Amino acid sequence: MDTEAELRSFLAPPEGGMDHDELAAMSEPRLRTEIPGPRTKALIEADHRVTSPSLPRAYPFAPSRGAGSMLEDVDGNVFLDFNAGIAVCSTGHAHPKVVQAIQEQAERLLHFSGGDFYLPIYSEVCAELDRITDVGGPARTFLTNSGTEAVEAAIKLARKYTHRQYLIAFLGGFHGRSYGSVSLTASKAKYHEGFGPLLPGVLHAPFGVSPSEYIEPVIFHRLIPPHEVAAIVVEPVQGEGGYVVPPDGWLAELRELCTEHGILLIADEIQSGMGRTGSMWAVEHAGVVPDILLAGKGIASGMPLGAMIARHDIMTWDKGAHGSTYAGNPVCCAAALATIELLEGGLIENAGVVGDILRRGLSELSGRHPSITDVRGLGLMIGVDFDTAETADAVEMACLHRGLLVLRAGDTAIRMAPPLVLDRARAETGLRIFDQACADVTGAAG
């Protein structure tokens, strides 16, 4: 069998696999084979012959079908999902209302460029994002295909609007891997290795440290004057950096600094937004209003879409200054409209309630497992820090082998970002498995 035919064989559901409703009804993992199973191993071998070696691949997992908070792999094993495709599948896997919206739109119109013509559903999504986003006044939105493209658009707009060149981002931050966004990124040196020179004019400050302790005395006094800074770009809760919540009042200090010096405050909510923290946007917890807000990941329940939402008076660049062929694809827009409806219909509130259950449970586990050094987060964006990176890696793999999908982040953390449909029963199942996984690694009683 050639590689193409072999890979095509994995598109079929696993033998004895379940339909959507059966899978959605499950609340416990069901493991039929060793992990990874034989079909997963075969898929990985075939995949490695045809895909870019740059793809990091966290661990050997090959999903075939998803429903709600549950995933079935190509071997028919069922897993409880606490990473949601890296915080992307906000409404769960294959939510019926999202699937219906996609199907209905696909039957009407698959694509027409919203950048070159007047696509009604593109405008509708922009109107909805403007409605749910506070940027200090009437807003306008530019749709993108991804989060990193939203960051790139914000860099261009900030420089165009302010006529300034410099940008400040933060150590530990992740904003994407395209050239502008990776220049802002400072979570891992590996993302920069071999790609210099990066975008000029980018400086970094410590995350969570008062501007009076670093940005003002070091950057403004020693490096560049504030009147040459176009924007400060910040994740209200760091994602790749370890799900780090800044100290109370810190985002407000940044807002005050930006206002004082005419600097734009750009909130990168690509991972922390769309209800994940128990509010539509994480900045709402701090009572801070940015000038520009960036969305992605959970915005369309897994369909490729991102957005840059800016105050009306800032979004003044000229016709043709920026655009995109595919961004705002009507099928993706339909998924976004269904997603926003579901979020406002109860999933944001659920993220806060079930997130509290998870955080309390994890804090209790930390008392039994000394290797857990911190539990932090907002809503269903939770980081669990361990004493060493090796321990965190081992716990991640122990969870996989017990049927729970979690994902590493930062230097020593595991992130938990389950679908926002997660309920109490599945949260408690996840806590039990995580407890057992920690015991597997450290030997402490679970």
C-alpha positions as CSV (number, residue, x, y, z in Angstrom):
1,M,0.0,0.0,0.0
2,D,1.4,3.4,-0.9
3,T,1.5,6.2,1.6
4,E,-1.4,8.1,0.2
5,A,-3.7,5.0,0.2
6,E,-2.5,4.1,3.7
7,L,-3.3,7.5,5.1
8,R,-6.7,7.5,3.4
9,S,-7.5,4.3,5.2
10,F,-7.4,6.2,8.5
11,L,-10.2,8.5,7.5
12,A,-12.7,5.7,8.1
13,P,-14.1,5.5,11.7
14,P,-12.5,2.9,13.8
15,E,-14.0,-0.6,13.7
16,G,-16.8,-0.7,16.3
17,G,-16.7,3.1,16.7
18,M,-19.6,5.0,18.1
19,D,-21.9,7.7,16.6
20,H,-21.9,11.3,17.9
21,D,-24.6,10.8,20.5
22,E,-23.0,7.7,22.0
23,L,-19.7,9.4,22.3
24,A,-21.1,12.6,23.7
25,A,-22.9,10.6,26.4
26,M,-19.7,9.0,27.7
27,S,-18.2,10.5,30.9
28,E,-15.3,8.1,31.4
29,P,-12.4,7.2,29.1
30,R,-12.5,3.8,27.5
31,L,-9.1,2.3,26.5
32,R,-9.2,-0.8,24.3
33,T,-5.5,-1.0,23.3
34,E,-2.2,0.0,24.6
35,I,-1.5,3.7,24.2
36,P,-0.6,4.5,21.5
37,G,-2.5,1.7,19.7
38,P,-1.4,-0.1,16.6
39,R,-3.3,2.1,14.2
40,T,-2.0,5.2,15.8
41,K,1.5,3.9,15.5
42,A,1.0,3.1,11.8
43,L,-0.5,6.5,11.2
44,I,2.4,8.2,12.9
45,E,4.9,6.2,10.7
46,A,3.0,7.2,7.5
47,D,2.6,10.8,8.6
48,H,6.3,11.2,9.2
49,R,7.0,10.4,5.5
50,V,4.9,13.2,4.2
51,T,4.6,16.1,6.7
52,S,6.9,18.9,7.7
53,P,9.3,17.9,10.5
54,S,8.7,21.4,12.0
55,L,5.4,20.2,13.4
56,P,6.0,19.7,17.2
57,R,3.4,17.0,17.9
58,A,3.0,17.0,21.7
59,Y,2.4,13.2,22.1
60,P,1.3,10.2,20.0
61,F,-2.5,10.8,19.8
62,A,-4.5,10.5,16.6
63,P,-8.1,11.6,17.0
64,S,-10.8,10.2,14.6
65,R,-14.1,11.5,16.1
66,G,-15.1,14.0,18.8
67,A,-18.3,14.8,20.6
68,G,-18.6,17.3,23.5
69,S,-15.7,16.7,25.8
70,M,-14.9,13.2,24.5
71,L,-12.5,12.1,21.7
72,E,-12.2,8.7,20.0
73,D,-8.8,7.9,18.4
74,V,-8.2,5.8,15.3
75,D,-7.9,2.7,17.5
76,G,-11.3,3.2,19.1
77,N,-10.0,4.4,22.4
78,V,-12.0,7.1,24.1
79,F,-10.4,10.0,25.9
80,L,-11.6,12.8,28.1
81,D,-10.4,16.0,26.5
82,F,-8.9,18.7,28.7
83,N,-7.0,20.6,26.0
84,A,-9.8,21.2,23.3
85,G,-7.3,21.4,20.5
86,I,-5.2,24.0,22.4
87,A,-8.3,26.0,23.6
88,V,-9.9,26.0,20.1
89,C,-13.0,23.8,20.4
90,S,-14.7,26.2,22.7
91,T,-18.2,24.7,22.3
92,G,-17.0,21.1,22.4
93,H,-16.3,18.8,19.6
94,A,-18.9,18.8,16.8
95,H,-21.5,20.8,18.7
96,P,-24.8,20.1,16.8
97,K,-25.7,23.8,16.5
98,V,-22.3,24.6,15.1
99,V,-22.3,21.7,12.7
100,Q,-25.8,22.7,11.5
101,A,-24.7,26.2,10.9
102,I,-21.7,25.0,8.9
103,Q,-23.8,22.6,6.8
104,E,-26.5,25.2,6.0
105,Q,-23.9,27.8,5.0
106,A,-21.9,25.3,2.9
107,E,-25.0,24.5,0.9
108,R,-25.5,28.2,0.2
109,L,-22.0,29.5,-0.4
110,L,-18.6,28.0,0.4
111,H,-16.4,31.0,-0.4
112,F,-16.3,34.5,-1.8
113,S,-13.7,36.9,-0.8
114,G,-14.9,39.3,1.9
115,G,-11.9,41.4,1.3
116,D,-12.8,42.3,-2.3
117,F,-16.6,42.1,-2.2
118,Y,-19.5,42.7,0.2
119,L,-20.1,39.4,1.9
120,P,-23.1,39.7,4.2
121,I,-22.1,37.1,6.7
122,Y,-18.6,38.7,7.0
123,S,-20.3,42.0,8.0
124,E,-22.6,40.2,10.4
125,V,-19.6,38.6,12.3
126,C,-17.9,41.9,12.5
127,A,-21.0,43.5,13.9
128,E,-21.3,40.8,16.5
129,L,-17.6,41.1,17.5
130,D,-18.0,44.9,17.7
131,R,-21.0,44.4,20.0
132,I,-19.3,42.0,22.5
133,T,-16.0,43.8,22.6
134,D,-15.3,47.0,24.6
135,V,-12.5,49.0,23.1
136,G,-13.5,52.3,24.6
137,G,-16.0,53.3,21.9
138,P,-17.5,52.2,18.6
139,A,-15.5,49.4,17.1
140,R,-14.6,48.0,13.7
141,T,-13.2,44.5,12.9
142,F,-10.8,43.0,10.5
143,L,-11.2,39.2,10.1
144,T,-8.2,36.9,9.6
145,N,-7.6,33.2,9.1
146,S,-5.8,32.7,12.3
147,G,-4.5,34.2,15.5
148,T,-1.1,35.0,14.2
149,E,-2.6,36.9,11.3
150,A,-4.6,39.0,13.8
151,V,-1.3,39.9,15.5
152,E,0.3,40.8,12.2
153,A,-2.7,43.0,11.3
154,A,-2.5,44.7,14.7
155,I,1.3,45.4,14.3
156,K,0.6,47.1,11.0
157,L,-2.4,49.1,12.2
158,A,-0.6,50.3,15.3
159,R,2.4,51.6,13.4
160,K,0.2,53.1,10.7
161,Y,-2.1,54.9,13.2
162,T,0.6,56.2,15.6
163,H,3.4,56.9,13.1
164,R,5.7,55.2,15.6
165,Q,7.9,52.2,15.1
166,Y,8.5,50.5,18.5
167,L,6.5,47.7,20.1
168,I,6.7,46.3,23.7
169,A,5.8,42.7,24.5
170,F,6.5,40.5,27.5
171,L,8.8,37.7,28.4
172,G,6.9,34.4,28.5
173,G,4.4,35.7,25.9
174,F,3.3,33.8,22.8
175,H,1.8,35.6,19.9
176,G,2.3,33.3,17.0
177,R,5.1,32.1,14.6
178,S,4.8,34.3,11.5
179,Y,7.6,36.9,11.3
180,G,5.9,39.8,13.1
181,S,4.2,37.7,15.7
182,V,7.2,35.5,16.5
183,S,9.2,38.7,17.0
184,L,6.8,39.6,19.8
185,T,6.9,36.0,21.1
186,A,9.3,35.3,24.0
187,S,8.1,32.0,25.5
188,K,10.9,29.8,24.0
189,A,14.2,30.7,22.3
190,K,13.5,27.8,19.9
191,Y,10.9,29.9,18.1
192,H,13.6,32.4,17.2
193,E,16.5,30.0,16.5
194,G,17.8,30.3,13.0
195,F,15.2,32.9,11.8
196,G,17.0,36.2,12.5
197,P,17.0,39.0,12.0
198,L,13.4,39.3,13.3
199,L,11.1,42.3,13.0
200,P,13.1,45.3,14.2
201,G,11.8,47.6,16.9
202,V,10.5,45.0,19.4
203,L,11.5,45.1,23.0
204,H,10.5,42.8,25.9
205,A,9.7,43.5,29.5
206,P,9.0,41.1,32.5
207,F,5.4,39.9,32.7
208,G,3.6,41.1,35.8
209,V,6.3,43.5,36.9
210,S,5.1,47.0,37.6
211,P,5.9,49.5,34.7
212,S,7.5,51.7,37.4
213,E,10.0,48.9,38.0
214,Y,11.1,48.1,34.5
215,I,9.4,49.7,31.5
216,E,9.8,53.2,32.8
217,P,13.3,53.1,34.3
218,V,14.8,50.6,31.8
219,I,13.0,50.8,28.4
220,F,11.9,54.4,28.5
221,H,15.0,55.8,30.3
222,R,17.7,53.6,28.8
223,L,16.5,52.4,25.5
224,I,13.7,54.3,23.7
225,P,11.5,57.3,24.7
226,P,7.8,56.6,25.2
227,H,6.8,58.9,22.4
228,E,8.4,56.4,19.9
229,V,6.4,53.4,21.2
230,A,3.4,52.5,19.0
231,A,1.9,49.7,21.2
232,I,2.2,47.5,24.2
233,V,1.0,44.0,23.3
234,V,0.0,41.7,26.2
235,E,-1.8,38.5,26.9
236,P,-4.2,39.2,29.8
237,V,-3.4,35.6,30.9
238,Q,-0.3,34.1,29.3
239,G,-1.0,31.0,27.4
240,E,2.1,29.2,26.0
241,G,4.0,30.8,28.9
242,G,2.3,28.6,31.4
243,Y,-1.3,30.0,32.0
244,V,0.1,32.8,34.1
245,V,-2.4,35.3,35.6
246,P,-0.8,38.7,36.3
247,P,-1.0,40.3,39.7
248,D,-4.1,42.3,40.5
249,G,-3.8,45.8,39.2
250,W,-1.0,45.2,36.7
251,L,-3.1,45.4,33.6
252,A,-4.6,48.6,34.9
253,E,-1.1,50.0,35.4
254,L,-0.3,49.2,31.7
255,R,-3.5,50.9,30.7
256,E,-2.6,54.0,32.6
257,L,0.9,54.0,31.2
258,C,-0.4,53.7,27.6
259,T,-2.9,56.5,28.1
260,E,-0.3,58.8,29.5
261,H,2.0,58.4,26.6
262,G,-0.4,57.9,23.6
263,I,0.6,54.2,23.3
264,L,-2.0,51.7,22.0
265,L,-2.8,48.9,24.4
266,I,-3.3,45.7,22.4
267,A,-4.9,42.8,24.3
268,D,-4.0,39.4,22.7
269,E,-7.0,37.4,23.7
270,I,-6.4,34.7,21.1
271,Q,-6.2,32.0,23.8
272,S,-7.8,33.7,26.8
273,G,-10.8,35.0,25.0
274,M,-14.2,33.7,23.8
275,G,-15.5,32.9,27.3
276,R,-12.6,30.7,28.4
277,T,-12.0,32.6,31.6
278,G,-15.6,32.9,32.6
279,S,-16.0,36.3,30.9
280,M,-16.1,36.9,27.2
281,W,-12.7,38.5,27.4
282,A,-10.1,38.0,30.2
283,V,-9.4,41.8,30.4
284,E,-12.9,42.1,31.8
285,H,-11.7,40.5,35.1
286,A,-9.3,43.4,35.5
287,G,-11.8,46.1,34.4
288,V,-9.4,47.2,31.6
289,V,-10.4,48.5,28.2
290,P,-7.8,48.0,25.4
291,D,-7.5,50.0,22.3
292,I,-7.3,46.9,20.1
293,L,-8.3,43.3,21.0
294,L,-7.2,40.2,19.1
295,A,-9.3,37.0,18.9
296,G,-8.8,33.6,17.5
297,K,-8.7,29.9,18.6
298,G,-12.2,29.5,20.2
299,I,-13.9,32.1,18.0
300,A,-15.4,29.6,15.6
301,S,-15.3,26.3,17.5
302,G,-12.5,24.9,15.5
303,M,-13.0,26.5,12.1
304,P,-10.1,28.8,11.0
305,L,-10.9,32.3,11.9
306,G,-9.3,35.2,13.8
307,A,-10.1,38.9,14.3
308,M,-8.6,42.2,15.1
309,I,-11.1,44.5,16.8
310,A,-10.1,48.1,17.1
311,R,-11.7,51.3,18.2
312,H,-13.4,53.1,15.3
313,D,-11.0,56.1,15.4
314,I,-8.0,53.8,15.3
315,M,-9.1,51.7,12.3
316,T,-8.3,54.5,9.9
317,W,-5.9,52.9,7.5
318,D,-6.5,53.4,3.8
319,K,-8.3,51.1,1.3
320,G,-5.9,48.3,0.3
321,A,-3.5,48.8,3.3
322,H,-4.4,45.3,4.4
323,G,-6.5,42.4,3.2
324,S,-6.9,38.7,2.8
325,T,-8.4,36.3,0.2
326,Y,-9.8,33.7,2.6
327,A,-10.3,35.5,5.9
328,G,-13.9,35.7,6.8
329,N,-14.8,32.6,4.8
330,P,-18.6,32.3,5.0
331,V,-18.5,28.8,6.5
332,C,-16.1,29.9,9.2
333,C,-18.3,33.0,9.8
334,A,-21.4,30.8,10.2
335,A,-19.5,28.7,12.8
336,A,-18.5,31.9,14.6
337,L,-22.1,33.2,14.8
338,A,-23.3,29.9,16.2
339,T,-20.3,29.9,18.7
340,I,-21.1,33.4,20.0
341,E,-24.7,32.4,20.5
342,L,-23.8,29.3,22.5
343,L,-21.2,31.2,24.6
344,E,-23.7,33.9,25.6
345,G,-26.4,31.2,26.0
346,G,-24.7,29.7,29.0
347,L,-21.2,28.4,28.2
348,I,-19.4,31.5,29.5
349,E,-21.2,31.1,32.8
350,N,-20.5,27.3,32.8
351,A,-16.8,28.0,32.3
352,G,-16.7,30.0,35.5
353,V,-18.7,27.5,37.5
354,V,-16.9,24.3,36.4
355,G,-13.6,26.2,36.4
356,D,-14.0,26.9,40.1
357,I,-14.7,23.1,40.6
358,L,-11.5,22.2,38.8
359,R,-9.3,24.8,40.6
360,R,-10.6,23.8,44.0
361,G,-10.1,20.1,43.2
362,L,-6.6,20.7,41.9
363,S,-5.7,22.8,45.0
364,E,-6.7,19.8,47.1
365,L,-4.6,17.5,45.0
366,S,-1.6,19.7,45.6
367,G,-1.8,18.9,49.3
368,R,-1.3,15.2,48.4
369,H,1.3,15.7,45.7
370,P,4.2,17.9,46.9
371,S,5.5,18.0,43.3
372,I,2.6,20.4,42.5
373,T,3.9,23.8,43.4
374,D,1.1,26.1,42.1
375,V,-2.5,26.0,40.8
376,R,-3.7,29.1,39.0
377,G,-6.1,30.4,36.4
378,L,-9.4,31.9,35.6
379,G,-12.5,29.9,34.5
380,L,-11.5,26.9,32.3
381,M,-8.0,28.3,31.7
382,I,-6.0,26.6,34.5
383,G,-2.3,26.0,34.9
384,V,-0.8,23.4,37.3
385,D,2.9,24.0,38.0
386,F,5.3,21.2,39.0
387,D,8.7,21.2,40.7
388,T,10.5,20.3,37.5
389,A,9.9,20.1,33.7
390,E,10.6,16.4,33.8
391,T,7.8,15.8,36.4
392,A,5.3,17.9,34.3
393,D,6.3,15.9,31.1
394,A,5.9,12.6,32.9
395,V,2.4,13.6,34.3
396,E,1.3,14.7,30.9
397,M,2.2,11.3,29.5
398,A,0.7,9.4,32.5
399,C,-2.6,11.3,31.9
400,L,-2.5,10.2,28.2
401,H,-2.0,6.5,29.2
402,R,-5.0,6.8,31.5
403,G,-7.2,8.5,28.9
404,L,-7.0,12.2,29.9
405,L,-5.7,14.7,27.4
406,V,-3.8,17.6,28.9
407,L,-1.0,19.7,27.5
408,R,2.3,21.1,28.7
409,A,2.9,24.9,28.8
410,G,5.6,27.2,30.1
411,D,8.7,25.8,31.8
412,T,7.1,23.4,34.3
413,A,3.4,23.6,33.9
414,I,0.5,21.6,32.6
415,R,-2.4,23.6,31.1
416,M,-6.0,22.6,31.3
417,A,-8.3,24.2,28.7
418,P,-11.2,21.8,28.3
419,P,-14.2,22.6,26.1
420,L,-16.5,25.0,27.7
421,V,-19.3,22.4,27.7
422,L,-17.4,20.4,30.4
423,D,-19.7,19.5,33.2
424,R,-19.2,18.7,36.9
425,A,-19.2,14.9,36.4
426,R,-16.5,15.0,33.7
427,A,-14.5,17.6,35.7
428,E,-14.5,15.2,38.6
429,T,-13.5,12.3,36.4
430,G,-10.6,14.4,35.1
431,L,-9.5,15.3,38.7
432,R,-9.5,11.6,39.6
433,I,-7.4,10.6,36.6
434,F,-5.0,13.6,37.2
435,D,-4.6,12.5,40.8
436,Q,-3.8,9.0,39.7
437,A,-1.4,10.2,37.0
438,C,0.5,12.3,39.6
439,A,0.7,9.2,41.8
440,D,2.0,7.1,38.9
441,V,4.9,9.6,38.5
442,T,5.8,10.6,42.0
443,G,4.7,7.6,44.0
444,A,2.7,9.8,46.3
445,A,-0.7,8.4,47.4
446,G,-3.5,9.3,45.0
